[in-house]
Amino acid sequence: MTRQLHIPVRYLVGVVRADATEGAAGTMTTRSGPGSGRPDPGLSVIMSERRQLINLAYRLLGSLTEAEDAVQEAYARWYAMTRQQQVVIENPGAWLTTVASRICLDMLGSARARRETYVGAWLPEPLPGPAEWRGGRLGADADPADRITLDESVSMAFLVVLETMTPAERVAFILHDVFGHSFAEVAQITGRTSATCRKLASTARRRVRASRAPAAPSARQAGLVRDFKKAWEAGDINALIDILDPRATVTADGGGLVTAALRPVEGAGQIARFYAGIVGITRNMTVLERMVNGQPGLVAQLDGVVTVFAFDIAGDRIKHIWAVRNPEKLRPWTAG
């Protein structure tokens, strides 16, 4: 169970005033506190924060499902308060950010324990491009404001590095370096000192810098992924080796629900033979080029099982391949 939160005093001063121009058509009702059933003039302000909160929570957790749960819990805590408690909060967005961040911090702590018993490698949930949502909890009919802003801070390579950080490092780094909160604000959100938060973010930043290689232009990335697809479909081991970095690795995530390599496949030769072997015994597989977390990727389907491939490309070679097969992480790709 998530611990009880203590909101910074500066978020609990002042008064939220209704927009005098907001009409009844733009309001909804709430049943918290006196005046139950009457329009809540602050609802549009509160709900306008949802996109930012989903974006924050996904980067903190690496899971769209858990991000939605964290944001839902933050809103539940807002509406569990009486109207008298709500109206003294000067900045509802800051309050929601504080609550959601602390919920995520708690979830990260428990997630580390759960992942010790996870079958095989744990990878972040991959996201399709804005035009490729097919259904599920955030499907084609969902509010576009719920979707994740796809930029460098949600690339699979970036999210995988975040997984190597402690929960406190990850929260401090994301809040400060990605979302631009001051260290004083991060300190109030996390319950640590500004100096501690600065050190946490600095350590996290070094991890990110150490993992980064010069990025290839977007067109070159797409070309290499396309070349990999063609060589894979042809079962051409030599062509695959030419595309892969000699020290390339493949990490797969099946979560124990579908078959997947439990350990990384390492080395260009091993990877090339591995994928050529798959094609040799599965002629009815389809492979499509798709955007994965804002970067060129592939989606393969075989006998109803979907695999989403994300790539890390350095120079003119593929350095890492992440293959997510766990169906619980692929609902936006498969539901419809």
C-alpha positions in Angstrom: 0.0 0.0 0.0 1.2 3.5 -0.8 2.3 5.5 2.2 0.3 8.6 3.2 1.7 11.7 1.5 2.5 15.0 3.2 2.1 17.8 0.7 4.6 20.8 0.9 3.1 23.8 2.7 3.7 26.1 -0.3 1.2 24.1 -2.3 -1.5 24.5 0.4 -1.8 28.3 0.4 -4.0 30.6 -1.6 -7.3 30.0 -3.3 -8.2 28.4 -6.6 -10.7 30.7 -8.3 -13.1 29.6 -10.9 -12.8 30.9 -14.5 -15.7 33.3 -14.7 -16.1 32.7 -18.4 -16.4 29.0 -18.1 -19.9 27.8 -19.1 -21.9 24.9 -17.7 -21.1 22.9 -20.8 -17.4 22.8 -19.9 -18.0 21.6 -16.3 -18.6 18.3 -14.6 -19.9 17.5 -11.2 -18.1 16.1 -8.2 -19.4 14.5 -5.0 -16.6 15.6 -2.7 -17.7 17.8 0.2 -20.6 20.2 0.6 -22.4 21.2 -2.5 -22.5 17.6 -3.8 -23.7 17.4 -7.4 -23.0 21.1 -8.2 -20.6 22.0 -11.0 -16.9 21.9 -10.1 -15.5 25.0 -11.8 -11.9 23.8 -11.3 -12.3 20.5 -13.1 -11.0 21.7 -16.4 -7.9 23.1 -14.6 -7.3 19.8 -12.8 -7.9 17.6 -15.9 -5.7 19.7 -18.1 -2.7 18.4 -16.0 -3.4 14.8 -17.1 -1.1 14.8 -20.2 1.8 16.2 -18.2 1.2 13.7 -15.4 1.0 10.7 -17.8 4.2 11.8 -19.5 6.0 12.2 -16.1 4.8 8.9 -14.7 5.7 6.9 -17.8 9.3 8.2 -17.7 9.5 7.5 -14.0 8.1 3.9 -14.2 8.8 2.7 -17.8 5.3 1.2 -17.8 2.3 2.8 -19.4 -0.1 0.7 -17.4 1.6 1.6 -14.1 1.8 5.3 -15.2 -2.0 5.3 -15.7 -2.5 3.7 -12.3 -0.3 6.2 -10.6 -2.0 9.2 -12.2 -5.5 7.7 -11.4 -4.4 7.3 -7.8 -3.3 11.0 -7.7 -6.7 12.1 -9.0 -8.4 9.8 -6.6 -6.6 11.5 -3.7 -7.6 15.0 -5.1 -11.3 14.0 -5.2 -11.1 12.3 -1.8 -10.6 15.8 -0.3 -13.4 18.1 0.6 -14.1 21.2 -1.5 -12.8 23.2 1.5 -9.5 21.4 1.3 -9.3 21.7 -2.4 -9.9 25.4 -2.7 -7.0 26.3 -0.4 -4.5 24.7 -2.8 -3.1 27.5 -4.9 -1.6 25.4 -7.6 -3.5 22.1 -8.2 -1.0 21.1 -11.0 1.9 21.3 -8.6 -0.1 19.4 -6.0 -0.8 16.6 -8.5 2.8 16.5 -9.6 3.9 16.1 -6.0 1.5 13.4 -5.3 2.0 11.5 -8.6 5.8 11.7 -8.2 5.7 10.3 -4.7 3.3 7.5 -5.8 5.8 6.7 -8.5 8.7 6.7 -6.1 6.9 4.2 -3.9 6.0 2.1 -6.9 9.6 2.1 -8.1 10.7 0.7 -4.7 8.2 -2.1 -4.8 8.9 -2.8 -8.5 12.6 -3.5 -7.8 11.5 -6.3 -5.5 9.0 -7.7 -8.0 11.6 -7.7 -10.8 13.9 -9.9 -8.8 11.4 -12.8 -9.5 10.6 -11.7 -13.0 11.2 -14.4 -15.6 14.1 -13.3 -17.8 15.0 -9.7 -18.5 12.5 -6.8 -17.7 12.2 -4.2 -20.4 10.1 -1.0 -20.4 6.8 -1.1 -22.2 7.3 0.1 -25.8 5.0 2.8 -27.3 3.7 3.1 -30.8 3.8 6.3 -32.8 0.8 8.7 -32.5 -0.7 7.4 -35.8 -0.3 3.8 -34.9 -2.4 3.3 -31.7 -4.7 0.5 -32.3 -6.8 0.2 -29.2 -6.4 -0.9 -25.6 -6.5 1.4 -22.7 -5.2 4.3 -24.7 -6.6 3.4 -28.1 -7.7 5.2 -31.2 -10.8 6.6 -29.4 -9.0 7.8 -26.4 -8.3 11.4 -25.6 -5.1 12.4 -27.5 -4.0 14.3 -24.4 -3.4 10.9 -22.7 -0.7 9.9 -25.1 3.0 10.2 -24.4 5.1 12.9 -26.0 7.6 10.9 -28.0 11.1 12.5 -27.7 14.6 11.4 -26.7 13.6 11.0 -23.1 11.3 8.0 -24.0 13.7 6.2 -26.4 14.2 2.6 -25.3 17.9 3.2 -24.9 17.2 6.1 -22.5 14.5 4.1 -20.5 16.8 1.1 -20.2 19.5 3.3 -18.6 16.9 4.7 -16.2 16.4 1.1 -15.0 19.9 1.0 -13.7 19.3 3.9 -11.4 18.0 3.9 -7.8 14.4 5.1 -7.5 15.6 8.3 -5.9 18.1 9.0 -8.6 15.5 8.4 -11.3 13.0 10.7 -9.8 15.4 13.5 -9.1 16.9 13.2 -12.6 13.6 13.1 -14.5 12.0 15.9 -12.4 15.0 18.2 -12.8 16.7 17.3 -16.2 13.6 16.3 -18.2 10.8 18.3 -16.7 12.8 21.4 -15.5 11.9 21.5 -11.8 14.3 23.3 -9.6 16.2 21.3 -7.0 14.3 23.1 -4.3 11.1 21.8 -5.9 12.5 18.3 -6.3 13.5 18.4 -2.6 10.0 19.2 -1.5 8.5 16.5 -3.7 10.9 13.8 -2.6 11.3 14.8 1.0 15.1 15.2 0.6 17.4 18.2 0.8 18.3 20.2 -2.3 21.9 19.2 -2.0 21.0 15.5 -1.9 18.7 15.9 -4.9 21.5 17.6 -6.8 23.9 14.7 -6.1 21.2 12.1 -7.1 20.6 13.9 -10.4 24.3 14.3 -11.0 24.9 10.6 -10.5 22.0 9.7 -12.8 23.3 12.2 -15.4 26.7 10.5 -15.5 25.0 7.1 -16.1 23.2 8.6 -19.1 26.2 10.2 -20.5 28.3 7.1 -20.1 25.8 5.0 -22.1 25.3 7.4 -25.0 27.0 7.1 -28.3 26.8 9.7 -31.1 23.3 9.3 -32.6 22.9 8.5 -36.2 20.6 10.8 -38.3 17.0 9.7 -38.3 17.0 8.7 -41.9 20.2 6.6 -41.4 18.5 4.8 -38.4 15.5 4.0 -40.5 17.7 2.7 -43.3 19.7 0.4 -41.0 16.5 -1.0 -39.5 15.1 -1.6 -43.0 18.4 -3.3 -44.0 18.2 -5.5 -40.9 14.6 -6.4 -41.8 15.5 -7.4 -45.3 18.6 -9.4 -44.2 16.6 -11.1 -41.5 13.7 -12.1 -43.9 16.3 -13.4 -46.4 18.1 -15.4 -43.7 21.3 -13.7 -44.8 23.8 -14.2 -42.0 26.6 -12.2 -43.6 24.4 -9.2 -44.3 23.2 -9.3 -40.7 26.7 -9.4 -39.4 27.6 -6.4 -41.6 24.7 -4.4 -40.0 25.5 -5.3 -36.4 28.2 -3.9 -34.2 30.7 -6.7 -33.4 29.7 -6.4 -29.7 26.0 -6.0 -30.3 23.5 -7.5 -27.9 19.9 -8.6 -28.0 17.7 -8.6 -24.9 14.3 -10.2 -25.0 11.4 -9.8 -22.5 8.7 -12.5 -22.5 7.9 -12.3 -18.8 7.4 -16.0 -18.6 4.2 -15.7 -20.7 5.7 -16.4 -24.1 9.0 -18.0 -25.1 12.0 -15.7 -25.1 15.7 -15.9 -24.5 16.3 -15.7 -20.8 19.8 -14.2 -21.3 21.1 -11.6 -23.7 22.4 -12.9 -27.1 25.8 -11.3 -27.5 28.0 -10.7 -30.6 27.2 -10.0 -34.2 27.8 -13.6 -35.3 25.6 -15.2 -32.6 22.8 -12.7 -33.2 22.9 -13.2 -37.0 22.7 -17.0 -36.6 20.0 -16.7 -34.0 17.7 -14.6 -36.2 18.5 -16.5 -39.4 17.6 -19.6 -37.6 14.2 -18.1 -36.6 13.4 -17.4 -40.2 14.5 -20.9 -41.2 11.7 -22.5 -39.2 9.0 -19.8 -39.3 8.1 -18.9 -42.9 4.7 -17.5 -42.0 6.1 -14.6 -39.9 5.3 -11.0 -40.9 7.7 -8.1 -40.1 6.6 -4.5 -40.4 8.5 -1.3 -40.0 7.0 0.8 -37.2 8.0 3.7 -35.0 8.8 2.5 -31.5 9.2 5.1 -28.7 9.7 7.7 -31.4 12.4 5.9 -33.3 12.5 3.4 -36.2 11.7 -0.1 -35.1 10.0 -3.3 -36.2 6.9 -5.3 -35.2 6.9 -9.0 -36.0 3.9 -11.3 -35.7 3.9 -15.1 -35.7 1.0 -17.4 -34.8 -0.7 -14.6 -32.9 2.3 -13.6 -30.9 3.6 -10.0 -31.4 7.1 -8.9 -30.8 8.1 -5.2 -30.8 11.8 -4.5 -31.6 13.6 -1.3 -30.6 17.1 -0.5 -31.7 20.1 1.5 -30.5 22.2 2.6 -33.4 25.7 4.0 -33.1 27.4 5.3 -36.2 26.6 2.8 -39.0 25.9 -0.2 -36.9 23.2 -1.6 -34.7 24.5 -1.7 -31.1 21.5 -3.0 -29.1 18.2 -4.7 -30.0 15.4 -4.9 -27.4 12.7 -7.4 -28.2 9.5 -7.1 -26.1 7.3 -10.1 -26.3 5.4 -10.0 -23.0 1.8 -9.6 -24.2 0.9 -7.6 -21.1 3.3 -4.9 -22.3 1.9 -4.8 -25.8 -1.8 -3.9 -25.4 -1.5 -0.6 -27.5 0.0 -2.7 -30.3 -2.5 -5.6 -30.3 -5.9 -4.6 -28.9 -8.5 -3.4 -31.3 
